[in-house]
Amino acid sequence: MINHLLSATRINNLELSGISHTSTLIYSFFHEHQGQRYFYSAALPEMTRQQRLLFWQIGAKRESWRVMRLTIYPLAQNDMQALAQLTPEMMPYCQDLSHIGTLQDLTYAEVQSDYLCGVTSTLPPSELNQFRHLRNPISQAEAIHFDPKPLRSEDRFRYKTTITLQQDLTTIGGVSIDFSSRGLNINLDQPLRCKQGDTVFIEFTHLARSTKNDILKKMPYQIIRTSPSGKNIQLITIENEDGLLGGQFLRTLIESNLEKLALCKEPQPSPAMLLTMHQMLLTRLHSLPYFAEKIDHKIKVKAVGSNFPLSPLASMLRQLSDNNRLDLDVIFRQRVKQMLADPMRPRNKQQQQPPFIHELYLAVEYHDKQIHKMDTKLRSDFEDLAAQRQYIQQARQHGDLFALRITALPLLNPLTALIGEKLSKLARLTLHRARALEMEFTSLMGCGEIFDITDEVLIRLEIH
């Protein structure tokens, strides 16, 4: 749905000419009706207050509720020159690029109820129909995954054979396009009305005749993706006894016929282009990333990153430091266990876990343009929404209020492919420096980001 979320009309409405950057909040959710999924999204400037309240009251009750911040920056001449120098073969595709954007997920389930606490909208639900997207999610935008390592956990092979799909009382014939021991990509003779997560059974009609194993007559799969036409379906085996037996059989089948099967090659982006785009993105990040290490059984923040010019939050944190750095003590003081130690404790390495999230309010009072007094509270410290509102309003009356979204998660493998490549180059010049840097990276135990979400909180609580 990204072609609708980032539609040409929505981006043009941001008035991009002659400014360093512009941003807006986008709210979205989906609604399921008669087996179909309908997506809704609306940017802040596109709605009146009554429409916004209605969108919140209908959308924020759902698990699919999302809050995002879209920020758009114009590309500078030196950005295009860097692309041209490092990836000349890509210039036919890149020469018309004019802007770079970040889509920041600000969703946090703990605050979702805040959107439902305002006055009730007087508009009928049908008013939201204008924000419902067409069911044609074929995007022209090309997705490029940043990590140069292969995305697939196992090889996939092109193989066309007849199949029959069964879902409840529906039976549809078709053919396979490609498969692995766990995944299957098929084309059906007729559209299938289904959604992600549905269970279906696949009979490999031709293969089942050539083997005595009955598992190929009724293999359980789960739908992970379907085309708008409903004919192209991508599936994954279900983690039950039949699914595991079927996967094991297909694995044996693949290993016995490797010389006959055509491998589906996974397209990999140019490392030079990835690195150039990575640099273009890093210089426009508006969060404060931080990294933590453990020394003598104590966790401390090792480093924090910031772009220039400094944001209002970074400037304030710099004022607190006596060595021209950013001082995060005001955020983490007396909360090290809650906000650093517990979230950064190593978890299941086999499965990527979402980061821990805290929402913190930071009240600052000034005297002669210098910080005179500071106070912080986590959202969980407030008894109710009224106390939260009162704190924010008083802080704004006496100085500044920063609302921060702070994430934290363990860093299981700090040495990424790009870092390894840079360390290898450095090692050829100065081996001891490369080794010292490698030790610094491997000593990191966790990382996170600090987002300034003051605008989102004030809008969410309707504080003017």
N, C-alpha and C positions, 0 to 999 in steps of 0.2 A: 504493500500500500504506500510505499515511499513516494511514488509518483504523484499521489494525491496529497499526502502529508506536506510535500515540498512542491506544490503545484506552481506553475509559472505565474499564475495570478497572485498567489499568496506572496511569492518572493518579490514580484514587481510592486506590490503594495507596501513593501518595506522602505521605499524611497532611497535607493542605494547611491544616488549620484552625489558626489562631492563630500562624502563623509568617511571617517576612518572606519567605523563599523556601526551596525545597527542590530537590535535584537528584539525578540518578541516571545511571549509565552504561548505554547500551543497545548490545548487539552484534547484528549481523545479517549474513546472507548468503543467497544463493539457490542452489538445486540444480535442475539440468535433467534430466528423465527422460522419455523417449519424446516429445520435442517440447514438453513442458509445463515451465513454470518454477514452482518452489515456493519461497516465501519463508519464512525463519525469523528470528525476532528474540526476544531475551530481555533483560530488565533485570536489573541486578545483584541486587536483593533477591529476584527470582523464582527464583533457582537456588541449590542447595546447591553446595559446593565441587566435588564430583565431577561434577555437572551442568555447572558452569562450565568445568571442565577438558575435558570431552567436547565442549562447544560450541566452545571454542577449537580443539581438536585437529581437529575436522571442518571448522569454518568458516574458520579462518585459513589454510588451504591454498589457498583460492579467491581469484580476482581480485575477486569480488563482496563480499569481507569489508569490513565497515564498523564503525567504533566511533564512537558519538555520545554527547554529554552533553545530557540534557534537563533544563532548569531552569525551574521554574514559580514565578511571583510572583503574589500577589493584587493585583487592581486596586484602587486607592485611590479615595475619593470624588471627589477632584479630577480623576482621569482621566476618570470618567464625566461630570463637569460640563463638561470641555473638549470631549468628544465631542458632548454635547448642545448646547453653544453654537455650535460650528463646523459641525456636520453634523446639524441637527435632523431632516432627512429620513431619516437613517440610524438614528435611535433605535429604531424598531420592530424593527430587526435587531440592535441592539447592547445593548438594555436588559437582556438576561439575561447579558451577558458578566461573568465573575467573576475570571478569571485571564489572565495573559499569559505566554507561554513562549518560550524560545529553544531551538532544536535545533542543537547545535554539532557540526560534523563534525571528529572528532579522528583520522580515518583517516590513516595514513602508511605507505606500502608498505615503507619502510626498516626499520620496527620490527615488521612483521608476523610475522617469524620468532620474535620473543620469546615470542609466545603458544604456540609449539609446543615450548618448552624445559622445560616443567614436567613433573611426574610424569604418567604415563599414567593416564587415568581407568579405573576398573574396571567402568564401566557399559556396557551394550550400546548401539549406535547408535540403536536404537528408542526410547531414553529421550528423544530430542530431538523425537519426534512431537508432544509437548504444546506445543512452541514453533513448530510449523508453522502458517502462516496459511491460512485458507480462500481459495479462488481466486475471491473476489468483490470485487475492488478498486474498488467503486463508492462513493466517499467522499462524505459529505454536507457535508464542509467545503468552503467556497468559497475558491479561491485568488485572491489579489489581488496582481498584480505591482506592485512599488513604483514603477518608473520610469514616469512618465506618458507617455513616448513610445510609439508603437505597437510591438507585439512583432513583427508580421509584416514580413518583408522585401519583400513584394509583396501587392497586392490579391488577394482571393479572391472568387470569384463563385459564386452558387447556380446550379446547372445540372443538370437530371435527364436523363440519357441512358443507354441500355443499354450494359453492358460485359460482357466475359467475362474472368475471371481464370484464368491457367494457372500452376500450380506443379508442376514435375516431370510426373507423369502425372495430376495432378488438374486438372479444369476445372470452374469454377463460374460461373454467370451472376449478374448483379446490376445495380444502377443506381448512377450517380454522385449524390452529394449536393451537393458543391461542388468547385471545382478552381481552380488557378492554373497558370502555366506550369511550375511545379516540383512542386506538391503536388496530391494527389488524396484525396478522402474518399468512400468507397463503402459501400453496403450490399449484402451477398451473399444469395443465395437459400438457401444452406446454410452452416453453420459451416466455417471454415477452420482447420485445426490449424497454427499458425505461431507464430513468435516474432520479436521485434524484430531487424532486420538481415537477415531472409530476403529473397531476391530472387524477384519474381514478374513475370509478363508480363501486360499489360492490352491487350485489344482493345476499342477504342471501336466496337462493332459498327455502330451507326447512322451515326456520323460517318465511319467508314472507307468507307462506301458512297458518300458525297457528295464524296469527294476522291480524287485519283489517287495521293496520297502513301501508300505502304505502311507508313510508320512507325506509323500509328495502328492497324495490325493486330497489332503486337507491341511495345508500349512497355515497356521495362524499368523497374521501380520497386523500391524497397526499403521494407520495412514498418517504420514507426516507432512505430505504436501499434495495439493491437487491443482490442476490447471483450471482457468476460468471456464473452459469448455466442459470440464468434468470427465474428460476422456483420458488424460495423461495423469497417472497416479504414481506417487513415490511412497514406498512402504518400508517398514523395518520389522524384523522378527520380534515376536512377543517373548518376554523372558519367563516363559513357563516350560513345563516338561516337553510338550510337543514342539514348541519353538526352538528349544535347545537341541532336541533330537534332529529337527529339520536342518538347523544351521550346521550341525556337525556333519550331517549327510552331504549337504551342499559343499562344505569345505573339503571333504574327501573327494567329491566329484570334481571340484576345481583342481585339486592337486594331481589327480589322475589324468587330467586332460589339458594341462597347461600349454602344451605345444599346439593345441587346436583352438584355444580361446584368444580372442583379440583384446588386449588390455586397453581400457579407457584411460587415456592420458589426461592428467589433471593440469589445466593451464596454470602456469606460474608467472606472476608479474616480474618485470625487470627489477633486480635488486637496486640498480642505480635510481630508477624512477621511484621506488618505494622510499629510498633514503631521502631523496629530494622532497617528496611530498611530506615525509615525516618532519623534516626541518621546517617546511612551510606551515605545518600544523602546530608544531611546538611553539613557534614564535607568536602564536595567536591564542594559546590556551588562556582562559581567564580564571582558572582555578589555581590554588596553591598546592601543588603536590608535595608530600613530605615522606621521608624515609626514616625508619627507626631501627636501632640496633640494641643488643643486650650486652652490657659490659659489667662484669662482677655481679651478675644476677640482677642488674638494674636496667630497666628499659629507658632509653632516652632518644629524642629526635636527633638524628644524625645530620640531616640536610633538608632544606626546603627550597623549592624552586619558585621563581617569579619572573614574569616578563616586565619589560620597561616600555612606556612609563608605568610606574607602580600604580596599582589600583588603590582606591581609598582604604581598603582593608590592609593591604600590604604596607601602605604608607604609615598607617596607625601602628602596626606591629613593629615597624622599623623605628618609630619614635621610642618604643619601649626598650630598645636595645642600646647598649653603650658601645657597641663595636661595629656599627653600620650594617648589622644583619637584621633578620626578622626574629623576634622573640615570641615563641609560641607558649611560653610558660603560663600566660594568662588563660589559655584555653585548656591545657592539660593538667595544670596544677591541682593536686588533690583528687584527680580523676584518672591517674595513670593506669590503675588496675582496670577500671571500667572502660576506658576509651582506647587503651593501647595494649596492655598485657593480655586481657581476656580475648579481644578480637584477633590478636596476632598469634595466638597459640595455634600451632600446626593442626590442620584438620585432615580430612580424607583427601589424599593426594590423587586418587583416581577420578575425582569429580570436582570440577570447578565450583567453588562456593561463592554465593553473593557476598559483597562486603557488609560489615556491620555499619549501621548508620546511627548517628546522633544529631539532634537539632539543638543548637545552642544559641542563646541570646546574649549579646555582649553590649552593655551600656557604658558609654564613655562620656565623662564630663571634662570640659576644658577650662583652663584659667590662663589668660594671656596667650592663647593659641598653643598652650602646652597641656598635656594630659594631666588632669588634676585627680581624677578618681575613676575607678573602673569596677564593674560588677558583672558577674556572669551567672546565668541560670540555664540548666537544661530544660527542654520542654517538659520532661517528666517530673521536674521539681514543682510545677504548678498544680494547685488543687483542682482547678477547673479552667475553662476557657476565659471566664471573666477575669480571673487573676492574671492570666497570660496577657490579655488585652491591656489591662491596667499597667502592667510592667512596661510593655512596649510604648504605650502612650506617654508615661512619665519619663521614660528614657529619652524619647524624642523631644519632650518639652525642655529637658535640662541639658541636652547635648546630642550625641549621635547614638543610633541603635544599629548594630550589625546583627542580622540573623544569619547563622552559619549552618550549613549542612556538612557534617564531618564524617567521612568514611574511613574504614580501617579493615585490613585483611592481611593474612600471613603471606609472606613472599617466599614461595617454595623453591623457585629457581631463578635467582636474580640475573644469571648470565644468559641473556637472550642471544639470538643469532647475531643481531647487529652489534651488541656489546662485544661479543666474542671476536667478531671481525675487526672492530676498532682496536681491541687489545692486542690482536695478532700483529696489526700494523705498527702499533706502538712498541711491541716487543722487539721488532727488527731495528728500532732506533735506540731504545733504552730498556733493556730487559728488567732491571730492578724496579723501574717505575711501573711497568706493566704488571709485575707481580704484586707490587704494593696496592695498585688499584684493584686487581682481581681479589685480593684479600679483603679490601674494603667492601666490594660488592657482595662477596660470599658471607660477610658478617651481618648483612642486613637481614632482619627477621620479619619485617612487615612494612607496609606502605599505606598511603591513603591520600585523600584529597580534601581540601577545605574550599567549599563553594560559598560565595556570598549570595544568599537567596533572599535578601531583605525585600526586594520588590515583590517576589512571589508570596512572601508571608503577609505583607501589607495588603496585597490584593485579595489573598485568600481570606483574611480576617476583616476585610473591608475597613481598614484604618486609613483615614485620609490626612 
